[in-house]
């Protein structure tokens, strides 16, 4: 039911935002909605801020910016054009309805970790935050995103999680369920910036695609790509598994703009077969 509801909702968002939006000589494509990522082109030398946060513009004019799951219904985009002209645009941010997903049968220690586990989790969160804070000059994020794995959609972005009848934070990724050992490929070209074995995520990889855009691949059975390795889109980087907090083998696939988790599904093509 959850997967079906998203499949119905995502095309509507895409239809609403499929055409580039113009702001003077600036264009972008994407979903102007909670959880949305915009990728665009501006004249070189343009400077921008989204809600007071600087938006990096590459020497060639490429840029990305995103809206968190709980963003207000509007955003402020401040633009300084190459000739020094300044303007401010108010962007209406579409609100979304979030599902509730109930998961049972998890080990108690994975829902309410003990003190030792909490210390480990704190260290791992700091590692992940550092990887997601990376502000590299790459522009791999401009490519059309490809599915990292094929399988049944078992979890969607933004849903409120109820784990063993206990409310927990929302789900900040897209889950694809398939057998252990299913190949996982890079959704976009980039560089591996984090490789590890985490308490909740199990074996994970994080790939940086430039200007704060990164993807995370979790619950792996094997990490093939190495930390620091440059990977091409579609290159095999891992195998699906059931490590960390899971009830079965699947890929947890996340998209981020710096520290904001975003919804990858509106950027992915329809699954076939």
N, C-alpha and C positions, 0 to 999 in steps of 0.2 A: 504494500500500500504506500509506503514512504517513497519508494523508487518511482512508482507510477505518478504520485502527486508532483514530484520534482520534474519528471519528464513533461508533465502538462504545464508546469509553471515556467520552466526555463525557456521554451520556445517563445512564450509570450514576452518575456523580457528581451529576448534577442530581436523579435520583431519590432519592439518599441525602440530599440537602440542600435539597429543594424546599420543605419546610415551614419557617415561621419558627421560630427557636430562642429560647426564653424564658430570660432571666436576670433574675429578679424582674420588673420592669416594662419591661425592655429586650427588644426583638425585632430580629431581623435575618434577611435572606435572603442566600443565596450558597453558595459551595462552601468548606467548611472543609477545605481541602487545599492542598498545595504549588501555588503559582501562583494561589490563589483570592482573590477580592475579596468582602468582606462589606459590605452596605449596610443600615443599620438606623435605628431610631427609639428614642430614649430620652427620659425626662422632661426638659424644659428644666432646666438647672442641673446635670445629671449630668456627672461628670468620669470619664474612663477613660484607662488606659494599657495598651498591648499590648506585652508583653515589655519594659517600662520606657519605651516611647516614647509620649508623649502622643498621644491620639486626639482630634482636634478634634470637638466637638459643637456644632452650629449652635444659634442661639437657639431655633429650632423643634424641636430635638432630633435632627435628622438627623446621621448620622455614616457614615464609611467606614473600613475597615481591611483590610489585605491580608497575605498570606503568600508569601514568596519561593519561587522554584523549589527551593531546597535547605533549606527550613525544617526544623527538628527535628520529631519526631513529636508534640510538644505545645507549646502556647503558654500564656502567663500573661496573663490579662485582669484588671486591677485596676480596681474600680469604686468610686467615691464617689458615693453617692446624694444627691439634693438635700437630704435631711434630715441629712446628715453620716454616715450609716451607710457602712461600708466592707466590701468583700468581695473575695475573689480567686477567680477561676474558672480551672481548668485546661481548656484546649480541646484535644481530640485532633485533630491535624492529619494528614489522610490522606496517605500517601506515594504517589507516582506513578512509574511506569516510563517512562523517556524513550527515544525512538527515536534512532537514529543516521542522519543524512542525509549522503550523500556527493555533493558537487558538483564537477564538473570543467569544464575549459575556461575558467576565469577568467584574465584577464591576470595575469601574475606580480606586477606592481606592486600589484595589488589584494589579494593574499594576503600578500606580504611587502613593505610600503611602504618607500621609501627615506627618508633622513633628513629631507628637506624635507617629504615627505608626512606623516611622523610628527609634525612640528611642527604642521602644519595639523590633523591628527587630534586632537592634544592640545588645541588651541584650541577645536575644535568640541565636544569632550567637555565642556569647561568650560561652553560656551554651553548645551548640552543639559542638563547637571546643574543649572544655574541655573533653567532653565525648569521642570524637573521638581520643583524644591524649592519652587516657589510654593505658598503656603498661603492661598488666597483664601477668601472667605466664601460662594462660590456653592454651590448645591445641585443643579446640573444632573446630577450623577452619579446621582441617585436615579431618573432616567427609565429605562425599559426600553431597553437598547442595541439599535440598529439596524445592519444590515450597511452598511459604508461603500461597498462595491462588490460586484458579482456576478461570479462566475467560478469557475474551478477552484481548489480548495485545493491549493497547491503546496508549502507549508511550514507546520509547526505549531510551537506554543510548546514550548520546553524541549528540543527535539531537539539532540543533540550534533552539531556541524557538522564535517565533514571536507572541507576545501577544497583542491582539487588535491592530495589525499592528505596534507594537513597538518592535524592537529587544531587547531581553533580554539574560541572560546567558544561556549556554547549559543546557539540561536536564540531570541531574546526577543520574538517576535511571531508573527503569523498572516499567511501570504502568500496573496494571491488573484491568480491569473493571468488576464489578459484582454488584448485588444488595446490598444495605445497609443491614448490619447484617450478611453478608457472613463471616464465620470463617476465621481468620488469625492465622497461626501457625509459630513457630520459625523455620527458615530455617536451623539453626545449633544449637547445644547445647551451652549454655553460661549463662550470667548473665545480667539482665536489669540494665543499668547504667544511663538511662535518661527516664523520663516519664513526659509529659507536654502537654500544649495546646499552640501552636505557631501560629503566625500571618499567615505565608504562609503555613506551614505544617499542621495546625489544630492540632488535637490530635495525638501525636507521641509517639513511644517507640524506644529506641536504645538498642541493645543487644550486649554485648562484647563477642567475641569468642576467645580471647587470642592474644597476640603479635601484637596488633594494628588492628586486623581484627574485624570489627563490621558491623552489619546490622541495617538499619533504616526502620521503618514502619510508614507511614504517612497517614493523612486524615481519621483517624479512627473515628468510631462512639462511640466506647467504648474501654477503656484500661482494660484488664482483669489482666494481669501480673502487679505486683507492682515493684516499684523502689527497686533494690537490690535483687530481686528474682532470684534464679537459675532456668533456664528452660531447659527442654529436647528438642531435635529436634522433631518436630511434635506436641509439646504441644500447645494448644490453648492459645494465648496471647492477642488477641484483636478481634474486629469485624470491618468489612469494613464500611466506611462512606463517607461523602462528606463535611468534615470540612476543613477550610482553603481556599486556592486559588484553586478552582476546578470548573468544569462545570457539574460534575456528580459524582456519587459514584465510587470510585476506590481505590486501594492500590498503593501508591508510595513506591516502595521497592528499597532501596539503599544498596550498598556494599562499604565499605571503608577499606583502609589500612592506619591507622592514618588519616592524613588530605587529602589523595588522594581518591576521589571518583572513583570507578572502575565499570566495567560492570558485573553484576551478571549472565546475561543470558547464556554465554558460559559454566558456571559451573552447570547449571540446566539441568535435564533430559528432553527429549521431552515431551510435554503435550499430554495426551491421552484423546480422546473423546471431 
